[in-house]
Amino acid sequence: MELADRAVGFLLSFISLSIFTYYTFWVIILPFVDDDHFVHKYFLPQEYAILIPVSAGVALICLLCIFIGFVMLKSKKKA
């Protein structure tokens, strides 16, 4: 089982590093590249650079609040 855990950990690390590199290049480096350069076709418009992380954060906070609410309701039923 240790090998499978290590493989999953490596895969998650690789995916996280890839997303971080893509986002960093998209937000920090791409605005300084000419608009007619071919690399722009591989990236979404700049508006999504803010919209995607904000919507993901709101969704995460909502799911966290729902989870905390369920835990509080379950602990109230036990007491």
C-alpha positions as CSV (number, residue, x, y, z in Angstrom):
1,M,0.0,0.0,0.0
2,E,2.9,2.3,0.6
3,L,3.8,2.3,-3.1
4,A,0.2,3.3,-4.1
5,D,0.3,6.1,-1.5
6,R,3.6,7.4,-2.8
7,A,2.2,7.3,-6.4
8,V,-0.9,9.2,-5.5
9,G,1.2,11.8,-3.6
10,F,3.5,12.2,-6.6
11,L,0.6,12.6,-8.9
12,L,-1.1,15.2,-6.7
13,S,2.2,17.1,-6.4
14,F,2.7,17.0,-10.1
15,I,-0.8,18.3,-10.8
16,S,-0.5,21.0,-8.2
17,L,2.9,22.2,-9.6
18,S,1.5,22.1,-13.1
19,I,-1.5,24.3,-12.2
20,F,0.7,26.7,-10.2
21,T,3.1,27.0,-13.2
22,Y,0.3,27.6,-15.7
23,Y,-1.4,30.1,-13.5
24,T,1.8,32.0,-12.7
25,F,2.8,32.2,-16.3
26,W,-0.8,33.3,-17.2
27,V,-1.0,36.0,-14.6
28,I,2.6,37.3,-14.3
29,I,4.4,36.7,-17.6
30,L,1.6,36.8,-20.2
31,P,0.6,40.4,-19.9
32,F,4.1,41.4,-21.0
33,V,3.9,39.3,-24.2
34,D,2.6,40.9,-27.4
35,D,-1.1,40.3,-28.0
36,D,-0.4,38.8,-31.5
37,H,2.1,36.2,-30.1
38,F,1.0,32.6,-30.7
39,V,1.3,31.7,-27.0
40,H,-1.9,33.7,-26.2
41,K,-4.1,31.0,-27.9
42,Y,-3.2,28.6,-25.1
43,F,-4.6,30.8,-22.3
44,L,-8.0,32.1,-21.4
45,P,-8.7,35.8,-21.3
46,Q,-7.2,37.7,-18.4
47,E,-10.7,38.2,-16.8
48,Y,-10.8,34.5,-15.9
49,A,-7.5,34.8,-14.0
50,I,-9.5,36.4,-11.2
51,L,-12.9,34.9,-11.8
52,I,-11.8,31.2,-11.6
53,P,-9.9,31.4,-8.2
54,V,-12.6,33.6,-6.6
55,S,-15.4,31.3,-7.7
56,A,-13.4,28.3,-6.5
57,G,-12.8,30.0,-3.1
58,V,-16.5,30.8,-2.7
59,A,-17.4,27.2,-3.5
60,L,-14.9,26.0,-1.0
61,I,-16.2,28.3,1.7
62,C,-19.7,27.2,1.0
63,L,-18.9,23.5,1.2
64,L,-16.9,24.1,4.4
65,C,-19.9,25.9,6.0
66,I,-22.2,23.1,5.0
67,F,-19.9,20.5,6.5
68,I,-19.6,22.5,9.7
69,G,-23.4,22.8,9.8
70,F,-23.8,19.0,9.5
71,V,-21.3,18.3,12.2
72,M,-23.0,20.8,14.5
73,L,-26.4,19.2,13.8
74,K,-25.1,15.7,14.4
75,S,-23.3,16.7,17.7
76,K,-26.6,18.4,18.9
77,K,-28.6,15.2,18.3
78,K,-26.1,13.1,20.3
79,A,-26.3,15.4,23.4
